Amino acid sequence: MQRGKLKGRDECKLCEHEVTLTYKQPDELKRFMNKLGKILPRRASRLCAKHQRQLARQVKRARKMALLPYEVEQ
C-alpha cells in the first residue's frame, strides 16, 4: 500500500514578509478572523505556531481595548 506524499506547507505569510502584528492595527487583525469575529485556526490562516499565538494575543488585547468586537451581531 502506497502512501501519498504530504505536500510541503507554504511558509507563514507573516514570516515571509517579516510583519509583526499589533493590537493597534485592527484592520490587519480582521483578515485572520471569520465573519462572526472568531479567530481562524492555523490550518485556515496559514500561520506558523509562533505567529498564531501572537495573533491570538493581539486580538484579545484589541478586544479588551474595544478596537475589535467580542462577537458580531447578525
DRENTOR-827884 format. One record per residue: residue number from 1; residue in one letter; x, y, z of N, C-alpha, C in turn. Coordinates in Angstrom, 1 decimal. Layout:
// DRENTOR-827884
   nr  rest      nu      nv      nw     cau     cav     caw      cu      cv      cw
  NUM     A       X       Y       Z       X       Y       Z       X       Y       Z
...
//
This chain:
// DRENTOR-827884
   nr  rest      nu      nv      nw     cau     cav     caw      cu      cv      cw
    1     M     0.8    -1.2     0.0     0.0     0.0     0.0     0.9     1.2     0.0
    2     Q     0.7     2.1    -1.0     1.5     3.3    -1.1     0.8     4.4    -0.3
    3     R     1.6     5.2     0.3     1.1     6.4     1.0     1.4     7.6     0.1
    4     G     0.4     8.5     0.1     0.6     9.7    -0.7     1.6    10.6     0.0
    5     K     2.3    11.4    -0.8     3.3    12.3    -0.2     2.5    13.5     0.3
    6     L     2.9    14.0     1.5     2.3    15.2     2.0     3.0    16.4     1.3
    7     K     2.1    17.3     1.0     2.6    18.5     0.3     3.3    19.4     1.4
    8     G     4.4    20.0     1.0     5.1    20.8     2.0     4.3    22.0     2.3
    9     R     4.2    22.4     3.5     3.4    23.6     3.9     4.1    24.8     3.4
   10     D     3.3    25.7     2.9     3.8    27.0     2.5     4.3    27.8     3.7
   11     E     5.3    28.7     3.4     5.8    29.5     4.5     4.7    30.4     5.1
   12     C     4.8    30.7     6.3     3.9    31.6     7.0     3.9    32.9     6.3
   13     K     2.7    33.5     6.1     2.6    34.8     5.5     3.3    35.9     6.2
   14     L     3.3    35.8     7.5     4.0    36.9     8.3     5.5    36.7     8.3
   15     C     5.9    35.4     8.3     7.4    35.2     8.3     8.0    35.6     6.9
   16     E     7.2    35.3     5.9     7.6    35.7     4.5     7.9    37.2     4.3
   17     H     7.0    38.0     4.9     7.1    39.4     4.7     7.7    40.2     5.9
   18     E     8.1    39.4     7.0     8.6    39.9     8.2     7.7    41.0     8.8
   19     V     6.4    40.7     9.0     5.4    41.6     9.5     5.2    41.2    11.0
   20     T     5.0    42.2    11.8     4.6    42.0    13.2     3.2    42.5    13.4
   21     L     2.4    41.7    14.1     1.0    42.1    14.4     1.0    42.9    15.7
   22     T     0.1    43.9    15.7    -0.1    44.7    16.9    -1.6    45.0    17.0
   23     Y    -2.0    45.2    18.3    -3.4    45.4    18.5    -3.8    46.8    18.0
   24     K    -2.9    47.6    17.6    -3.1    49.0    17.1    -3.6    49.0    15.7
   25     Q    -3.5    47.8    15.0    -3.9    47.7    13.6    -5.1    46.7    13.5
   26     P    -6.3    47.1    13.9    -7.4    46.1    13.9    -7.8    45.6    12.5
   27     D    -7.5    46.5    11.5    -7.8    46.0    10.1    -7.0    44.9     9.7
   28     E    -5.7    44.9    10.1    -4.8    43.7     9.8    -5.3    42.5    10.5
   29     L    -5.7    42.6    11.8    -6.2    41.5    12.6    -7.5    40.9    12.0
   30     K    -8.3    41.7    11.5    -9.6    41.3    10.9    -9.4    40.3     9.8
   31     R    -8.3    40.4     9.1    -8.0    39.4     8.0    -7.9    38.0     8.5
   32     F    -7.6    37.8     9.8    -7.5    36.5    10.3    -8.6    36.1    11.2
   33     M    -9.8    36.7    11.0   -11.0    36.4    11.7   -12.1    36.1    10.8
   34     N   -13.1    35.3    11.2   -14.2    34.9    10.3   -15.3    36.0    10.5
   35     K   -16.4    35.8     9.8   -17.4    36.9     9.8   -18.1    37.0    11.1
   36     L   -18.0    36.0    12.0   -18.6    36.1    13.3   -17.7    36.7    14.4
   37     G   -16.4    37.0    14.0   -15.5    37.6    14.9   -14.6    36.6    15.6
   38     K   -14.6    35.3    15.2   -13.7    34.3    15.8   -12.4    34.3    15.1
   39     I   -11.4    33.9    15.8   -10.0    33.8    15.2   -10.0    32.5    14.4
   40     L    -9.4    32.6    13.2    -9.3    31.5    12.3    -8.3    30.5    12.9
   41     P    -8.5    29.2    12.7    -7.5    28.2    13.1    -6.3    28.3    12.3
   42     R    -5.2    27.7    12.7    -3.9    27.7    12.0    -4.0    27.2    10.6
   43     R    -4.8    26.1    10.4    -4.8    25.5     9.1    -5.6    26.4     8.1
   44     A    -6.4    27.3     8.6    -7.1    28.2     7.7    -6.4    29.5     7.5
   45     S    -5.7    30.0     8.5    -5.0    31.3     8.4    -3.6    31.1     7.8
   46     R    -3.1    29.8     7.8    -1.8    29.5     7.2    -0.6    30.2     7.9
   47     L    -0.7    30.3     9.2     0.3    30.9    10.0     1.1    29.9    10.7
   48     C     2.3    30.2    11.1     3.1    29.2    11.9     2.7    29.3    13.3
   49     A     3.1    28.4    14.1     2.6    28.3    15.5     3.0    29.6    16.3
   50     K     4.2    30.1    16.1     4.6    31.4    16.7     3.7    32.5    16.4
   51     H     3.4    32.7    15.1     2.6    33.8    14.7     1.1    33.6    15.1
   52     Q     0.6    32.4    15.1    -0.7    32.1    15.5    -0.9    32.5    17.0
   53     R     0.0    32.2    17.8     0.0    32.6    19.2     0.0    34.1    19.4
   54     Q     0.9    34.8    18.6     1.0    36.2    18.6    -0.4    36.8    18.1
   55     L    -1.0    36.3    17.1    -2.3    36.8    16.6    -3.3    36.7    17.7
   56     A    -3.4    35.5    18.4    -4.4    35.4    19.4    -4.2    36.4    20.5
   57     R    -3.0    36.6    20.9    -2.7    37.6    22.0    -3.1    39.0    21.6
   58     Q    -2.8    39.4    20.4    -3.1    40.7    19.9    -4.6    40.9    19.7
   59     V    -5.3    39.9    19.2    -6.7    40.0    19.0    -7.4    40.2    20.4
   60     K    -6.9    39.5    21.4    -7.5    39.6    22.7    -7.2    41.0    23.3
   61     R    -6.1    41.5    23.1    -5.8    42.9    23.5    -6.7    43.9    22.8
   62     A    -6.8    43.7    21.5    -7.7    44.7    20.8    -9.1    44.6    21.2
   63     R    -9.6    43.4    21.6   -10.9    43.3    22.1   -11.1    44.0    23.5
   64     K   -10.1    43.8    24.3   -10.2    44.5    25.6   -10.2    46.0    25.5
   65     M    -9.5    46.5    24.5    -9.5    48.0    24.3   -10.6    48.5    23.4
   66     A   -11.5    47.6    23.1   -12.7    47.9    22.3   -12.4    48.3    20.8
   67     L   -11.2    47.8    20.3   -10.9    48.1    18.9   -11.5    47.1    18.0
   68     L   -11.8    45.9    18.6   -12.5    44.8    17.9   -13.6    44.3    18.8
   69     P   -14.7    43.9    18.1   -15.8    43.4    18.9   -15.6    41.9    19.4
   70     Y   -16.2    41.6    20.5   -16.1    40.2    21.0   -16.9    39.3    20.2
   71     E   -18.0    39.8    19.7   -18.9    39.0    18.8   -19.6    40.0    17.9
   72     V   -20.0    39.5    16.7   -20.6    40.3    15.7   -22.1    40.0    15.7
   73     E   -23.0    41.0    15.7   -24.4    40.7    15.7   -24.8    40.5    14.2
   74     Q   -25.7    39.6    14.0   -26.1    39.3    12.6   -27.4    40.0    12.3
//
